[in-house]
Amino acid sequence: MSASNKQLRINSPTVDPEDGNYMAQCQFAIEPSLIKMLHIAEQAGWDRSHVVMAALSVCAGYAELTESLPVLQ
């Protein structure tokens, strides 16, 4: 399997959501996957600023959507 086809893996949290380090740990865990996705979009020909704005829009929509849904597992 080539490096570009390798399945993404995100580490699980090691602290509770109430812990002061939870947000930093979450960001550290998801950053490599998000950066890779943004980079792939740029390589496909999308402008970086539009890729970032589109990703933020998708995330905002996901946050609104998940507030009304039960937790997905």
N, C-alpha and C positions, 0 to 999 in steps of 0.2 A: 504494500500500500504506500503510495507516495505521500510526502509530507502535506501536500495540498488537499489530499483526500482523507487525512487523518480525522477521526471523530473528535469533536471538541469535548473537553472535560472541564467542568467548573467545580471547584472545591466547595464543600459544605461548610457552613459556619461552625465555629468552635465556641462561640459565646451566644448568650441570649440577646434577642432584639433590644432589650432595655439597656444592655451594656454600652458604654460610651464608645467602644471600639467596633461595634457591629457595622456601622455604615462604612467605615474605612476598610474593614475586612471584606465586606460585600463588594465594594468598588475594586479592591485589589483582585478579588476572585473573578469578576466579570470583565475587567479591562482588556485582557489579552484577546478574548473572544470578540468583544465589540470592536476593538481596533482592527482585528483581522477582517471582520465583516465590512467595515468601512473601507479598508484598503482594497478588498475584492471589488466593491462597487466602483471605486475610483479606477481600478485596472480595467473595468468593463467600459469605461469612458464617461462616467458620471463626474460632474464637477464637485470638488470636495465640499464647498460650502453648501451646496444643495443636498449632498449626501448627509451631511450633519443635520441640516434642518429637517430633512425627511425622517431621519432616525429619531430625532426629538419629537416630531409629530406622531410617529408610530408609538413611541414610548408614552406620550401623553394620552393617546387614545387607549393604550393598553391599561394604563392606570385607572382611567375612567371606567373602562369595561370591567375590570376585575373587582372594582368596588361593589358592583351589583351582582356578582357571581360567587357561588361557593368556591372555596379553595380547590384548585385543580391539583390532582396528584398523579 
